[in-house]
Amino acid sequence: MDNTNEQNENLEFTNRIDLSELQQGIEAIRAELHKVIIGQKDMIDMLIASILSNGHSLIEGVPGVAKTITAKLIAKTMQTNFKRIQFTPDIMPSDILGTSIFNMKKSEFEFKAGPIFSNIILIDEINRAPAKTQAALFEVMEERQVTIDGETYKMELPFLVFATQNPIEQEGTYRLPEAQLDRFLFKIEVDYPTLEEEIKIIELADNRKEKKQTDVIEKVLTAAQVMKFQQQVQDILIEKHLMNYIAQIVHNTRENQFLFLGASPRASLAILQASKAFAAMQGRDFVTPDDIKRSAIPVLQHRVIVTPEREMEGVTSKQVIKQMLETIEIPR
């Protein structure tokens, strides 16, 4: 018996997929971001997982907690095109997507592309624009294409949207429609830094003097590498019983007495993709229940709606999902 255990301990298991380049790329991104960003480990990991999953992320927090600069810096670590769009109450869909302009010399209309035509898009304060403008993002976020005047224009890959928003209690904000929220893989909530982290932030700013934050960031990944890593994540193995676990979690949101609106099958697919990304980030070519649990809250919290009675009592969707995860049996 002892000999068998000894033999098992000596066995070496190797991944079917070589994830060494992916892990090196992730560490390189983290190292660059930590030149400027203090703390915020969860936000950075979620944004990296979002990139690997080929999914968009919504980053929520009060002004000044490094939402915009983190998204901007993570885009700068990649050799891709980047555009930042500031949403305001008067911004129009054509200001984002582009418009057809009449060319007098050619006597014909020409399409002038808007800022959405890039690889990495940072939409700052997305909930300060009205619903009409937000709806302009539906097609491009879901299908990676834009249709203008009957013509369809494909986006250059990789194409990812990072959007920041202030909490809805802030003045001058609009609640995002459910269809818009459903197109974001993650909703990432950003908290205030700890006292120790805030001291380091002040010291780092003092040492940097007049040097811009973006000047210290190096490009460490090519667009081709990003797309290669996204494909590797697609190939991560997930067992049938873990797929059932994902389905159980999402199905439970539709029957939970504290929730007025449950999650759609799109949420199941999002948890699947996110859990594969988290597995890859750990150097594993297979998904574990912990990967699924880690994915569940950021994937679900913006897709479900708490009942009005519970909302008045201060219950949040995050609390409901956390409680729900504790009641569902974890497969072994």
Secondary structure, DSSP 8 states (H G I E B T S, - for coil): -HHHHHHHHH-----SS--HHHHHHHHHHHHHHTTT--S-HHHHHHHHHHHHTT--EEEE--TTSSHHHHHHHHHHTEES-EEEEE--TT--HHHHHEEEEEETTTTEEEEEE-TT-SSEEEEETGGGS-HHHHHTTHHHHHHSEEEETTEEEE--SS-EEEEEE--TTSTT-----HHHHTT-SEEEE-----HHHHHHHHHHHHHHTT--GGGG----EEHHHHHHHHHHHHT-B--HHHHHHHHHHHHHHHH-TTEEE---HHHHHHHHHHHHHHHHHTT-SB--HHHHHHHHHHHHTTT-EE-HHHHHTT--HHHHHHHHHHHS----
